[in-house]
Amino acid sequence: MKKLLLSIITMVTITATMVSCGSKETPKDVAINFTKELNALNYDGAKKFGTPETVKFLDMLASFSSMVPDSLKESSKNLKVEAVDEVINGDNAEVRIKNGDKGDEKIHLVKTNGKWLVNMTKDNSMGGEGDQIPLEESDAPADDSNSVAPVQEPADAPAH
Protein backbone atom coordinates (compact mmCIF):
# COMPACT_ATOMS: atom_id res chain seq x y z
CA MET A 1 0.00 0.00 0.00
CA LYS A 2 2.84 2.38 0.85
CA LYS A 3 4.48 1.67 -2.52
CA LEU A 4 1.25 2.50 -4.35
CA LEU A 5 0.82 5.75 -2.42
CA LEU A 6 4.47 6.68 -3.00
CA SER A 7 4.10 5.93 -6.74
CA ILE A 8 1.00 8.13 -7.00
CA ILE A 9 2.68 11.02 -5.18
CA THR A 10 5.74 10.69 -7.43
CA MET A 11 3.61 10.68 -10.59
CA VAL A 12 1.65 13.74 -9.46
CA THR A 13 4.86 15.60 -8.62
CA ILE A 14 6.47 14.76 -11.96
CA THR A 15 3.34 15.73 -13.88
CA ALA A 16 3.00 19.04 -12.02
CA THR A 17 6.66 19.84 -12.67
CA MET A 18 6.36 19.06 -16.38
CA VAL A 19 3.20 21.15 -16.75
CA SER A 20 4.64 24.16 -14.93
CA CYS A 21 7.92 24.09 -16.86
CA GLY A 22 6.33 23.42 -20.23
CA SER A 23 3.81 26.26 -20.05
CA LYS A 24 6.35 29.11 -19.95
CA GLU A 25 5.78 31.22 -23.03
CA THR A 26 8.62 33.33 -24.37
CA PRO A 27 8.09 36.95 -25.42
CA LYS A 28 8.16 35.73 -29.05
CA ASP A 29 5.39 33.21 -28.35
CA VAL A 30 3.22 35.81 -26.64
CA ALA A 31 3.80 38.44 -29.35
CA ILE A 32 2.94 35.99 -32.14
CA ASN A 33 -0.18 34.68 -30.39
CA PHE A 34 -1.33 38.21 -29.54
CA THR A 35 -0.84 39.39 -33.14
CA LYS A 36 -2.72 36.39 -34.55
CA GLU A 37 -5.68 37.06 -32.23
CA LEU A 38 -5.62 40.75 -33.12
CA ASN A 39 -5.51 39.96 -36.85
CA ALA A 40 -8.57 37.74 -36.43
CA LEU A 41 -10.28 40.60 -34.53
CA ASN A 42 -10.60 38.22 -31.58
CA TYR A 43 -10.13 40.87 -28.92
CA ASP A 44 -11.14 38.57 -26.06
CA GLY A 45 -8.48 36.10 -27.18
CA ALA A 46 -5.88 38.88 -27.44
CA LYS A 47 -6.71 40.09 -23.92
CA LYS A 48 -5.19 36.89 -22.48
CA PHE A 49 -1.80 38.15 -23.64
CA GLY A 50 -2.06 41.76 -22.45
CA THR A 51 -1.53 43.98 -19.44
CA PRO A 52 -4.56 45.72 -17.89
CA GLU A 53 -3.77 48.84 -19.96
CA THR A 54 -3.66 46.67 -23.09
CA VAL A 55 -7.06 45.21 -22.20
CA LYS A 56 -8.52 48.74 -22.02
CA PHE A 57 -7.03 49.55 -25.42
CA LEU A 58 -8.46 46.32 -26.88
CA ASP A 59 -11.90 47.19 -25.49
CA MET A 60 -11.70 50.48 -27.36
CA LEU A 61 -10.65 48.69 -30.58
CA ALA A 62 -13.51 46.22 -30.18
CA SER A 63 -16.00 49.07 -30.05
CA PHE A 64 -14.83 50.15 -33.52
CA SER A 65 -14.63 46.66 -35.04
CA SER A 66 -18.08 46.91 -36.62
CA MET A 67 -16.67 49.61 -38.92
CA VAL A 68 -14.03 47.29 -40.38
CA PRO A 69 -15.02 46.06 -43.86
CA ASP A 70 -15.65 42.31 -44.11
CA SER A 71 -13.04 41.96 -46.86
CA LEU A 72 -10.37 43.36 -44.53
CA LYS A 73 -11.50 41.09 -41.70
CA GLU A 74 -11.09 38.01 -43.88
CA SER A 75 -7.73 38.99 -45.36
CA SER A 76 -6.29 39.84 -41.92
CA LYS A 77 -7.15 36.40 -40.52
CA ASN A 78 -4.83 34.69 -43.00
CA LEU A 79 -1.74 36.87 -42.59
CA LYS A 80 1.47 34.97 -41.88
CA VAL A 81 2.90 36.13 -38.55
CA GLU A 82 6.51 35.49 -37.58
CA ALA A 83 8.96 36.88 -35.05
CA VAL A 84 11.93 38.59 -36.69
CA ASP A 85 13.82 39.72 -33.59
CA GLU A 86 13.55 39.46 -29.80
CA VAL A 87 15.37 41.59 -27.24
CA ILE A 88 14.94 40.81 -23.54
CA ASN A 89 16.16 43.26 -20.92
CA GLY A 90 15.19 42.04 -17.45
CA ASP A 91 11.41 42.23 -17.11
CA ASN A 92 11.00 44.09 -20.42
CA ALA A 93 11.13 42.72 -23.93
CA GLU A 94 10.66 43.95 -27.46
CA VAL A 95 9.72 41.63 -30.29
CA ARG A 96 9.75 42.68 -33.91
CA ILE A 97 6.97 40.87 -35.78
CA LYS A 98 6.59 40.47 -39.52
CA ASN A 99 2.83 40.65 -39.96
CA GLY A 100 2.11 39.44 -43.47
CA ASP A 101 2.34 42.24 -46.01
CA LYS A 102 1.62 44.86 -43.34
CA GLY A 103 5.34 45.06 -42.62
CA ASP A 104 7.20 44.89 -39.33
CA GLU A 105 5.70 45.90 -36.01
CA LYS A 106 7.40 46.33 -32.66
CA ILE A 107 5.59 44.76 -29.76
CA HIS A 108 6.63 45.68 -26.23
CA LEU A 109 6.13 43.21 -23.41
CA VAL A 110 6.56 43.25 -19.65
CA LYS A 111 7.00 40.31 -17.32
CA THR A 112 4.29 40.36 -14.67
CA ASN A 113 4.07 37.62 -12.03
CA GLY A 114 6.42 35.48 -14.12
CA LYS A 115 4.30 35.82 -17.27
CA TRP A 116 5.12 37.85 -20.40
CA LEU A 117 2.33 40.28 -21.38
CA VAL A 118 1.96 42.69 -24.29
CA ASN A 119 2.11 46.28 -23.07
CA MET A 120 0.09 48.56 -25.33
CA THR A 121 -0.36 52.15 -24.24
CA LYS A 122 -2.59 55.03 -25.27
CA ASP A 123 0.43 56.77 -26.81
CA ASN A 124 1.34 53.87 -29.04
CA SER A 125 -0.82 51.02 -30.23
CA MET A 126 1.99 48.52 -29.82
CA GLY A 127 3.26 49.82 -26.53
CA GLY A 128 6.48 51.65 -27.25
CA GLU A 129 8.04 54.77 -28.56
CA GLY A 130 9.37 54.93 -32.06
CA ASP A 131 6.70 52.80 -33.69
CA GLN A 132 4.85 55.71 -35.22
CA ILE A 133 5.31 56.12 -38.93
CA PRO A 134 7.14 59.39 -39.51
CA LEU A 135 5.32 61.84 -41.72
CA GLU A 136 7.02 62.83 -44.93
CA GLU A 137 8.48 66.29 -44.86
CA SER A 138 6.54 68.77 -46.91
CA ASP A 139 6.74 72.43 -47.80
CA ALA A 140 3.00 72.70 -47.25
CA PRO A 141 1.90 74.09 -43.88
CA ALA A 142 0.49 71.65 -41.37
CA ASP A 143 -3.29 71.45 -41.23
CA ASP A 144 -4.23 72.88 -37.88
CA SER A 145 -7.96 73.35 -37.55
CA ASN A 146 -7.51 75.46 -34.41
CA SER A 147 -5.40 78.12 -36.08
CA VAL A 148 -6.57 81.00 -38.22
CA ALA A 149 -4.73 81.73 -41.44
CA PRO A 150 -3.58 85.34 -41.81
CA VAL A 151 -5.54 87.35 -44.33
CA GLN A 152 -3.51 89.24 -46.89
CA GLU A 153 -5.07 92.37 -48.23
CA PRO A 154 -4.60 93.32 -51.88
CA ALA A 155 -1.72 95.74 -52.54
CA ASP A 156 -4.11 98.46 -53.78
CA ALA A 157 -6.38 98.29 -50.71
CA PRO A 158 -6.59 101.49 -48.63
CA ALA A 159 -4.76 101.48 -45.31
CA HIS A 160 -6.88 101.44 -42.16
Order of alpha helices (4+ residues) and beta strands (2+ residues): alpha-alpha-alpha-alpha-alpha-beta-beta-beta-beta
